[in-house]
Amino acid sequence: MSFWEKLGLGLKKSSTKISSGISDIFSKKKLDDTTLEGLEELLLMADMGVNSSQKIISQFSKQKQNRDITNEEIRSLLSQNIEEILKPCEQEFTVNTNQKPYVILMVGVNGAGKTTTIGKLAAKLQKQGKKVSFIAADTFRAAAVEQLKAWADKLNLRVFFGADGCDSAGLCYDGLNSAIKNGDDVVFIDTAGRLQNKSGLMDELKKIVRVMQKIIPSAPHKVLLTLDATTGQNAVAQVQVFKEIIGVNGLIVTKLDGSSKGGVLVAIAEDSKLPIYYIGIGEQIDDLDTFNAHQYACSLLDIENNI
């Protein structure tokens, strides 16, 4: 089974909710003000957010009013409108080989799948011939360090770590020096994600950046935020917070398998305009794939032949 076939199954809860809602709304098979209002409510319930829902309804309202319309036509039009919102966020993730080491700062709240995502991305870069290492900068959670070590063992690469509770910025300073000494191509820095203490997290991340720039002035070269799709609109709020804190410039959305909140990607795309580089559907090493707007929109509306 391909990644996108697995995603289609994973998004079944979302697509079923949307499709059955469309059937209920358009039982009279007319596109009018009443059905448009119902459709907007359905989109909001599917976690597509206010801005993207209004944008989609605006497009629908340009269609000929009070005309007969089938459920299949509605799903097709909806898929096209969703794809238009998602398309600008479909961007290829690349590593600048002229910058060595290329420093990737990974951020996200605890439990979003950040450490697992680091392992999966590292595996992809290894296949491209890159020499990769990790820095375990989440020094307050021993479980995070152990998980990163497990991925390092699995992929046979280095992980730089310190004592529990040590200064994360100092650890990053030493870790980057070690990466330079070892000739690493890419370094992933796994950070803490304690959003309940926003000011503390902000200070910690800004300190990490200040310290790493003493060694590599252009670092970090990429700041990637990992989002848990099952949190729905909370994921949208997290994007705003982490953009404010550390200047996130790329997204990875995880845990889409079995989620009934698959529409949240549409809200994230419309509100943030940030690249969505990858999406994830499980724990296995291959359960992370490049984001494709067309395939995602089709999966979300359960439209066949979407590849």
Contacts in CASP RR format, 6 or more apart in sequence:
PFRMAT RR
TARGET T0000
AUTHOR 0000-0000-0000
METHOD contacts of the structure
MODEL  1
MSFWEKLGLGLKKSSTKISSGISDIFSKKKLDDTTLEGLEELLLMADMGV
NSSQKIISQFSKQKQNRDITNEEIRSLLSQNIEEILKPCEQEFTVNTNQK
PYVILMVGVNGAGKTTTIGKLAAKLQKQGKKVSFIAADTFRAAAVEQLKA
WADKLNLRVFFGADGCDSAGLCYDGLNSAIKNGDDVVFIDTAGRLQNKSG
LMDELKKIVRVMQKIIPSAPHKVLLTLDATTGQNAVAQVQVFKEIIGVNG
LIVTKLDGSSKGGVLVAIAEDSKLPIYYIGIGEQIDDLDTFNAHQYACSL
LDIENNI
2 307 0 8 1.000
3 281 0 8 1.000
3 286 0 8 1.000
3 287 0 8 1.000
3 289 0 8 1.000
4 289 0 8 1.000
4 292 0 8 1.000
4 295 0 8 1.000
4 299 0 8 1.000
4 306 0 8 1.000
4 307 0 8 1.000
6 257 0 8 1.000
6 281 0 8 1.000
6 287 0 8 1.000
7 256 0 8 1.000
7 257 0 8 1.000
7 279 0 8 1.000
7 281 0 8 1.000
7 289 0 8 1.000
7 295 0 8 1.000
7 296 0 8 1.000
7 299 0 8 1.000
8 15 0 8 1.000
8 299 0 8 1.000
8 302 0 8 1.000
9 257 0 8 1.000
10 256 0 8 1.000
10 257 0 8 1.000
10 258 0 8 1.000
10 259 0 8 1.000
10 281 0 8 1.000
11 256 0 8 1.000
11 258 0 8 1.000
11 259 0 8 1.000
11 262 0 8 1.000
11 299 0 8 1.000
11 300 0 8 1.000
11 302 0 8 1.000
12 258 0 8 1.000
12 302 0 8 1.000
13 258 0 8 1.000
13 259 0 8 1.000
13 260 0 8 1.000
14 46 0 8 1.000
14 259 0 8 1.000
14 260 0 8 1.000
14 261 0 8 1.000
14 262 0 8 1.000
14 263 0 8 1.000
14 300 0 8 1.000
15 299 0 8 1.000
15 300 0 8 1.000
15 301 0 8 1.000
15 302 0 8 1.000
16 302 0 8 1.000
17 45 0 8 1.000
17 46 0 8 1.000
17 260 0 8 1.000
18 42 0 8 1.000
18 46 0 8 1.000
18 75 0 8 1.000
18 78 0 8 1.000
18 300 0 8 1.000
18 301 0 8 1.000
19 71 0 8 1.000
19 75 0 8 1.000
19 301 0 8 1.000
19 302 0 8 1.000
21 42 0 8 1.000
22 39 0 8 1.000
22 42 0 8 1.000
22 71 0 8 1.000
22 74 0 8 1.000
22 75 0 8 1.000
22 78 0 8 1.000
23 71 0 8 1.000
25 35 0 8 1.000
25 38 0 8 1.000
25 39 0 8 1.000
25 42 0 8 1.000
26 35 0 8 1.000
26 69 0 8 1.000
26 71 0 8 1.000
26 74 0 8 1.000
28 35 0 8 1.000
29 68 0 8 1.000
29 69 0 8 1.000
29 70 0 8 1.000
30 66 0 8 1.000
30 67 0 8 1.000
30 68 0 8 1.000
30 69 0 8 1.000
31 60 0 8 1.000
31 63 0 8 1.000
31 64 0 8 1.000
31 65 0 8 1.000
31 66 0 8 1.000
31 67 0 8 1.000
31 69 0 8 1.000
32 65 0 8 1.000
32 66 0 8 1.000
33 65 0 8 1.000
36 57 0 8 1.000
36 60 0 8 1.000
36 61 0 8 1.000
39 57 0 8 1.000
39 60 0 8 1.000
39 74 0 8 1.000
40 53 0 8 1.000
40 54 0 8 1.000
40 56 0 8 1.000
40 57 0 8 1.000
43 49 0 8 1.000
43 52 0 8 1.000
43 53 0 8 1.000
43 56 0 8 1.000
43 57 0 8 1.000
44 50 0 8 1.000
44 53 0 8 1.000
46 261 0 8 1.000
46 262 0 8 1.000
46 263 0 8 1.000
47 232 0 8 1.000
47 233 0 8 1.000
47 261 0 8 1.000
47 262 0 8 1.000
47 263 0 8 1.000
47 264 0 8 1.000
47 267 0 8 1.000
48 56 0 8 1.000
48 82 0 8 1.000
48 263 0 8 1.000
48 264 0 8 1.000
48 266 0 8 1.000
48 267 0 8 1.000
49 233 0 8 1.000
49 236 0 8 1.000
49 264 0 8 1.000
49 266 0 8 1.000
49 267 0 8 1.000
49 270 0 8 1.000
49 271 0 8 1.000
51 267 0 8 1.000
51 270 0 8 1.000
51 271 0 8 1.000
52 85 0 8 1.000
52 266 0 8 1.000
52 267 0 8 1.000
52 269 0 8 1.000
52 270 0 8 1.000
52 271 0 8 1.000
55 81 0 8 1.000
55 85 0 8 1.000
55 270 0 8 1.000
56 78 0 8 1.000
56 81 0 8 1.000
56 82 0 8 1.000
56 85 0 8 1.000
59 77 0 8 1.000
59 81 0 8 1.000
60 77 0 8 1.000
60 81 0 8 1.000
63 69 0 8 1.000
63 77 0 8 1.000
75 301 0 8 1.000
75 302 0 8 1.000
75 303 0 8 1.000
76 301 0 8 1.000
76 303 0 8 1.000
78 301 0 8 1.000
79 297 0 8 1.000
79 298 0 8 1.000
79 300 0 8 1.000
79 301 0 8 1.000
79 303 0 8 1.000
80 297 0 8 1.000
82 266 0 8 1.000
82 297 0 8 1.000
82 300 0 8 1.000
82 301 0 8 1.000
83 293 0 8 1.000
83 294 0 8 1.000
83 296 0 8 1.000
83 297 0 8 1.000
85 266 0 8 1.000
85 269 0 8 1.000
85 270 0 8 1.000
86 265 0 8 1.000
86 266 0 8 1.000
86 269 0 8 1.000
86 276 0 8 1.000
86 293 0 8 1.000
86 296 0 8 1.000
86 297 0 8 1.000
87 293 0 8 1.000
87 294 0 8 1.000
88 269 0 8 1.000
88 273 0 8 1.000
89 251 0 8 1.000
89 268 0 8 1.000
89 269 0 8 1.000
89 273 0 8 1.000
89 274 0 8 1.000
89 275 0 8 1.000
89 276 0 8 1.000
89 291 0 8 1.000
89 293 0 8 1.000
90 275 0 8 1.000
90 276 0 8 1.000
90 291 0 8 1.000
90 292 0 8 1.000
90 293 0 8 1.000
91 275 0 8 1.000
91 276 0 8 1.000
91 277 0 8 1.000
92 277 0 8 1.000
92 290 0 8 1.000
93 275 0 8 1.000
93 277 0 8 1.000
93 278 0 8 1.000
93 290 0 8 1.000
95 102 0 8 1.000
95 125 0 8 1.000
95 130 0 8 1.000
95 185 0 8 1.000
95 186 0 8 1.000
96 102 0 8 1.000
96 221 0 8 1.000
97 185 0 8 1.000
99 218 0 8 1.000
99 221 0 8 1.000
100 183 0 8 1.000
100 184 0 8 1.000
100 185 0 8 1.000
101 133 0 8 1.000
101 176 0 8 1.000
101 179 0 8 1.000
101 180 0 8 1.000
101 183 0 8 1.000
101 184 0 8 1.000
101 185 0 8 1.000
101 186 0 8 1.000
101 187 0 8 1.000
101 216 0 8 1.000
102 185 0 8 1.000
102 186 0 8 1.000
102 187 0 8 1.000
102 221 0 8 1.000
102 222 0 8 1.000
103 176 0 8 1.000
103 186 0 8 1.000
103 187 0 8 1.000
103 189 0 8 1.000
103 212 0 8 1.000
103 216 0 8 1.000
103 219 0 8 1.000
103 220 0 8 1.000
103 221 0 8 1.000
103 222 0 8 1.000
104 121 0 8 1.000
104 186 0 8 1.000
104 187 0 8 1.000
104 188 0 8 1.000
104 189 0 8 1.000
104 220 0 8 1.000
104 221 0 8 1.000
104 222 0 8 1.000
104 223 0 8 1.000
104 224 0 8 1.000
105 189 0 8 1.000
105 191 0 8 1.000
105 205 0 8 1.000
105 208 0 8 1.000
105 209 0 8 1.000
105 220 0 8 1.000
105 222 0 8 1.000
105 223 0 8 1.000
105 224 0 8 1.000
105 246 0 8 1.000
106 114 0 8 1.000
106 117 0 8 1.000
106 118 0 8 1.000
106 188 0 8 1.000
106 189 0 8 1.000
106 190 0 8 1.000
106 191 0 8 1.000
106 224 0 8 1.000
106 226 0 8 1.000
107 114 0 8 1.000
107 191 0 8 1.000
107 193 0 8 1.000
107 205 0 8 1.000
107 223 0 8 1.000
107 224 0 8 1.000
107 225 0 8 1.000
107 226 0 8 1.000
107 242 0 8 1.000
107 245 0 8 1.000
107 246 0 8 1.000
107 248 0 8 1.000
108 114 0 8 1.000
108 191 0 8 1.000
108 193 0 8 1.000
108 225 0 8 1.000
108 226 0 8 1.000
108 227 0 8 1.000
108 238 0 8 1.000
108 242 0 8 1.000
109 193 0 8 1.000
109 194 0 8 1.000
109 195 0 8 1.000
109 228 0 8 1.000
109 238 0 8 1.000
110 141 0 8 1.000
110 144 0 8 1.000
110 192 0 8 1.000
110 193 0 8 1.000
110 194 0 8 1.000
111 228 0 8 1.000
112 226 0 8 1.000
112 227 0 8 1.000
112 228 0 8 1.000
112 254 0 8 1.000
113 226 0 8 1.000
113 228 0 8 1.000
113 254 0 8 1.000
113 255 0 8 1.000
114 190 0 8 1.000
114 193 0 8 1.000
114 226 0 8 1.000
115 138 0 8 1.000
115 144 0 8 1.000
115 147 0 8 1.000
115 148 0 8 1.000
115 151 0 8 1.000
115 190 0 8 1.000
116 147 0 8 1.000
116 151 0 8 1.000
116 254 0 8 1.000
116 283 0 8 1.000
117 226 0 8 1.000
117 252 0 8 1.000
117 254 0 8 1.000
117 278 0 8 1.000
117 280 0 8 1.000
117 288 0 8 1.000
118 134 0 8 1.000
118 148 0 8 1.000
118 151 0 8 1.000
118 188 0 8 1.000
118 190 0 8 1.000
119 151 0 8 1.000
119 155 0 8 1.000
119 188 0 8 1.000
119 285 0 8 1.000
120 285 0 8 1.000
120 287 0 8 1.000
120 288 0 8 1.000
121 188 0 8 1.000
121 252 0 8 1.000
121 278 0 8 1.000
121 288 0 8 1.000
122 132 0 8 1.000
122 134 0 8 1.000
122 151 0 8 1.000
122 155 0 8 1.000
122 157 0 8 1.000
122 186 0 8 1.000
122 188 0 8 1.000
123 155 0 8 1.000
123 285 0 8 1.000
124 288 0 8 1.000
125 132 0 8 1.000
125 185 0 8 1.000
125 186 0 8 1.000
126 132 0 8 1.000
126 155 0 8 1.000
126 157 0 8 1.000
129 185 0 8 1.000
130 185 0 8 1.000
130 186 0 8 1.000
131 157 0 8 1.000
131 182 0 8 1.000
131 183 0 8 1.000
131 184 0 8 1.000
131 185 0 8 1.000
131 186 0 8 1.000
132 155 0 8 1.000
132 157 0 8 1.000
132 184 0 8 1.000
132 185 0 8 1.000
132 186 0 8 1.000
132 187 0 8 1.000
132 188 0 8 1.000
133 157 0 8 1.000
133 158 0 8 1.000
133 159 0 8 1.000
133 160 0 8 1.000
133 178 0 8 1.000
133 179 0 8 1.000
133 182 0 8 1.000
133 184 0 8 1.000
133 186 0 8 1.000
133 187 0 8 1.000
133 188 0 8 1.000
134 148 0 8 1.000
134 151 0 8 1.000
134 152 0 8 1.000
134 157 0 8 1.000
134 158 0 8 1.000
134 159 0 8 1.000
134 160 0 8 1.000
134 187 0 8 1.000
134 188 0 8 1.000
134 189 0 8 1.000
134 190 0 8 1.000
135 159 0 8 1.000
135 160 0 8 1.000
135 161 0 8 1.000
135 171 0 8 1.000
135 172 0 8 1.000
135 175 0 8 1.000
135 176 0 8 1.000
135 179 0 8 1.000
135 187 0 8 1.000
135 188 0 8 1.000
135 189 0 8 1.000
135 190 0 8 1.000
136 144 0 8 1.000
136 145 0 8 1.000
136 148 0 8 1.000
136 149 0 8 1.000
136 159 0 8 1.000
136 160 0 8 1.000
136 161 0 8 1.000
136 162 0 8 1.000
136 171 0 8 1.000
136 190 0 8 1.000
137 168 0 8 1.000
137 171 0 8 1.000
137 172 0 8 1.000
137 189 0 8 1.000
137 190 0 8 1.000
137 191 0 8 1.000
137 192 0 8 1.000
137 208 0 8 1.000
138 144 0 8 1.000
138 145 0 8 1.000
138 168 0 8 1.000
138 190 0 8 1.000
138 191 0 8 1.000
138 192 0 8 1.000
138 193 0 8 1.000
139 145 0 8 1.000
139 162 0 8 1.000
139 163 0 8 1.000
139 164 0 8 1.000
139 165 0 8 1.000
139 166 0 8 1.000
139 167 0 8 1.000
139 168 0 8 1.000
139 171 0 8 1.000
139 192 0 8 1.000
140 164 0 8 1.000
140 165 0 8 1.000
140 192 0 8 1.000
140 194 0 8 1.000
141 192 0 8 1.000
142 164 0 8 1.000
144 190 0 8 1.000
144 192 0 8 1.000
145 161 0 8 1.000
145 162 0 8 1.000
145 164 0 8 1.000
148 159 0 8 1.000
148 161 0 8 1.000
148 190 0 8 1.000
149 159 0 8 1.000
149 161 0 8 1.000
151 159 0 8 1.000
152 158 0 8 1.000
152 159 0 8 1.000
158 178 0 8 1.000
158 182 0 8 1.000
158 184 0 8 1.000
160 171 0 8 1.000
160 174 0 8 1.000
160 175 0 8 1.000
160 178 0 8 1.000
160 179 0 8 1.000
161 171 0 8 1.000
162 171 0 8 1.000
168 191 0 8 1.000
168 192 0 8 1.000
168 204 0 8 1.000
168 207 0 8 1.000
168 208 0 8 1.000
169 204 0 8 1.000
169 207 0 8 1.000
169 208 0 8 1.000
169 210 0 8 1.000
169 211 0 8 1.000
170 211 0 8 1.000
172 189 0 8 1.000
172 208 0 8 1.000
172 211 0 8 1.000
172 212 0 8 1.000
173 211 0 8 1.000
173 212 0 8 1.000
173 214 0 8 1.000
173 215 0 8 1.000
175 187 0 8 1.000
176 187 0 8 1.000
176 212 0 8 1.000
176 215 0 8 1.000
176 216 0 8 1.000
176 219 0 8 1.000
177 215 0 8 1.000
179 187 0 8 1.000
180 215 0 8 1.000
189 208 0 8 1.000
189 212 0 8 1.000
189 220 0 8 1.000
191 204 0 8 1.000
191 205 0 8 1.000
191 208 0 8 1.000
192 201 0 8 1.000
192 204 0 8 1.000
193 201 0 8 1.000
194 200 0 8 1.000
194 201 0 8 1.000
195 201 0 8 1.000
195 238 0 8 1.000
195 241 0 8 1.000
198 241 0 8 1.000
198 245 0 8 1.000
201 245 0 8 1.000
202 245 0 8 1.000
202 246 0 8 1.000
205 245 0 8 1.000
205 246 0 8 1.000
206 245 0 8 1.000
206 246 0 8 1.000
209 219 0 8 1.000
209 220 0 8 1.000
209 246 0 8 1.000
212 219 0 8 1.000
212 220 0 8 1.000
213 219 0 8 1.000
222 249 0 8 1.000
222 250 0 8 1.000
223 246 0 8 1.000
223 247 0 8 1.000
223 248 0 8 1.000
223 249 0 8 1.000
223 250 0 8 1.000
224 248 0 8 1.000
224 249 0 8 1.000
224 250 0 8 1.000
224 251 0 8 1.000
224 252 0 8 1.000
224 277 0 8 1.000
225 238 0 8 1.000
225 239 0 8 1.000
225 242 0 8 1.000
225 248 0 8 1.000
225 250 0 8 1.000
225 251 0 8 1.000
225 252 0 8 1.000
226 252 0 8 1.000
226 253 0 8 1.000
226 254 0 8 1.000
227 235 0 8 1.000
227 238 0 8 1.000
227 239 0 8 1.000
227 251 0 8 1.000
227 252 0 8 1.000
227 253 0 8 1.000
227 254 0 8 1.000
227 268 0 8 1.000
228 235 0 8 1.000
228 254 0 8 1.000
228 255 0 8 1.000
229 235 0 8 1.000
229 253 0 8 1.000
229 254 0 8 1.000
229 255 0 8 1.000
229 256 0 8 1.000
229 259 0 8 1.000
229 261 0 8 1.000
229 262 0 8 1.000
229 264 0 8 1.000
229 265 0 8 1.000
230 255 0 8 1.000
230 259 0 8 1.000
230 261 0 8 1.000
231 238 0 8 1.000
231 261 0 8 1.000
231 264 0 8 1.000
232 261 0 8 1.000
232 264 0 8 1.000
233 264 0 8 1.000
233 267 0 8 1.000
235 253 0 8 1.000
235 264 0 8 1.000
235 268 0 8 1.000
236 264 0 8 1.000
236 267 0 8 1.000
236 268 0 8 1.000
236 271 0 8 1.000
236 272 0 8 1.000
239 248 0 8 1.000
239 251 0 8 1.000
239 268 0 8 1.000
239 271 0 8 1.000
239 272 0 8 1.000
239 274 0 8 1.000
240 271 0 8 1.000
240 272 0 8 1.000
242 248 0 8 1.000
243 272 0 8 1.000
243 274 0 8 1.000
248 274 0 8 1.000
249 274 0 8 1.000
249 275 0 8 1.000
250 274 0 8 1.000
250 275 0 8 1.000
250 276 0 8 1.000
250 277 0 8 1.000
251 268 0 8 1.000
251 272 0 8 1.000
251 274 0 8 1.000
251 275 0 8 1.000
251 276 0 8 1.000
251 277 0 8 1.000
252 276 0 8 1.000
252 277 0 8 1.000
252 278 0 8 1.000
252 279 0 8 1.000
252 280 0 8 1.000
252 288 0 8 1.000
253 264 0 8 1.000
253 265 0 8 1.000
253 268 0 8 1.000
253 276 0 8 1.000
253 278 0 8 1.000
253 279 0 8 1.000
253 280 0 8 1.000
253 291 0 8 1.000
254 279 0 8 1.000
254 280 0 8 1.000
254 282 0 8 1.000
254 288 0 8 1.000
255 280 0 8 1.000
255 281 0 8 1.000
255 282 0 8 1.000
256 262 0 8 1.000
256 279 0 8 1.000
256 280 0 8 1.000
256 281 0 8 1.000
257 280 0 8 1.000
257 281 0 8 1.000
257 282 0 8 1.000
257 287 0 8 1.000
262 300 0 8 1.000
263 300 0 8 1.000
265 276 0 8 1.000
265 279 0 8 1.000
265 296 0 8 1.000
268 274 0 8 1.000
268 276 0 8 1.000
269 276 0 8 1.000
276 291 0 8 1.000
277 290 0 8 1.000
277 291 0 8 1.000
278 288 0 8 1.000
278 289 0 8 1.000
278 290 0 8 1.000
278 291 0 8 1.000
279 288 0 8 1.000
279 289 0 8 1.000
279 291 0 8 1.000
279 296 0 8 1.000
280 287 0 8 1.000
280 288 0 8 1.000
280 289 0 8 1.000
281 287 0 8 1.000
281 288 0 8 1.000
294 306 0 8 1.000
295 306 0 8 1.000
295 307 0 8 1.000
298 304 0 8 1.000
298 306 0 8 1.000
299 306 0 8 1.000
END
